[in-house]
Amino acid sequence: MADPQKALGEFNFAGDDAVVPFAVEGLDARGRAVQLGPMLDQILGRHDYPEPVARLLAEMVVLTVLLGTSLKFDGKFIAQTQTDGPVDLLVVDFTTPSSVRGYARFDADKLAAAVSVGATSSEALLGNGIMALTVDQGEYTQRYQGIVELAGSSMEEVAEAYFRQSEQIPTAVKLAVARIAKRGENGFVESWRAGGLVAQFLPESPERMRMPDLPGGDAPEGVEDELGDFEPDDSWVEVRALVDTVEASELADPDVGVERLLFRLFHERGVRVFPPNPVADDCSCNRERIKGVLSNFSAEEITESVEDGAIAVTCEFCGESYSFDPSEFTDAESDKSPDGES
């Protein structure tokens, strides 16, 4: 029997946890959009983060999957913040083609003080510091890392600044996080959702794409002055204006969906969507990898790591616990010759 064919006009929606690439060719724009549901709820629920921390990590997860799924090779995309705010560390890893894991570290006392005065925006929770975006293609290649300063900026503004500073590509970013309640057998059950959209201006002519560099960026000397009177391309002005009409409630609303949202925004210009890229809560930790890390510890460090006769390691991302007998490492150490070879 032949494979069933789609009926004329039939369309499969991506649904939750799948990044949808799109193109608005009439405006020379391309991008990606996503709605996260069960995958995000698992990541956030595993650690039972306070709500302000969960919202901030959710934004980081959305941003990471939007950027990570654009990789055209096997590798890893890592987004990490290091700041002086109540939430001093956020880390989200995306490993091709679909694995996501995330972790947030926060100071409970600082967080409580911030919440007590209503300082729960991403800018207030992060404070000052940096965001590093790293592309890692494997052990035989050199990592590429872009660093953006965080100084009272939202996650959206930071992402846009990254593209402006590192690649001079006009970019619009929208992120939204929601907590919804659904009636279950034992009453209402709350779960996390989020949505996001990245649109970029990518015309064939490089001259049309140019935009002014940020102070301290990597544009060649003199380019910033040359672009001082920069006039944005009319097509990009239109894309930016349309993207700015998106409401946070639309981005995360399961009844809207990614494809419907894109149609609402760009139907007058014509928008094409491409096959979705599913993403999943999938930590890369395992016993062998952790043992490999511990094997690099000195004998003194191994001894200091022993508690109740064992070495216990818990993955900060997924919460999985691993237990090792100290002899696994002390025996290996004793087998080494004086020059460090086995």
Buried (B, 14 or more C-beta within 10 A) or exposed (E): EEEEEEEEEEEEEBBBBBBBBBBBEEBBBBBBBBBBBBBBBBBBEBBEBBEBBBBBBBBBBBBBBBBBBBBEEEBBBBBBBBBEBBBBBBBBBBBBEBBBBBBBEBEEEBBEEBBEEEBBBBBBBBBEBBBBBBBBBEEEEEEEEBBBBBBEBBBBBBBBBBBBBBBBBBBBBBBBBBBBEEEEEEEEEEBBBBBBBBBBBBBEEEEBBBBBBBEEBEBEEEBBEEBEEEEBBEBBBBBBEBBEEBEBEBBBBEEBBBBEBBBBBBEEBEBEBEEBBBBBBBBEBEEEEBBEEBEEBEEEEBEEBBEEEEBEBEBBBBEEEBEBEBEEBBEBEEEEEEEEEE
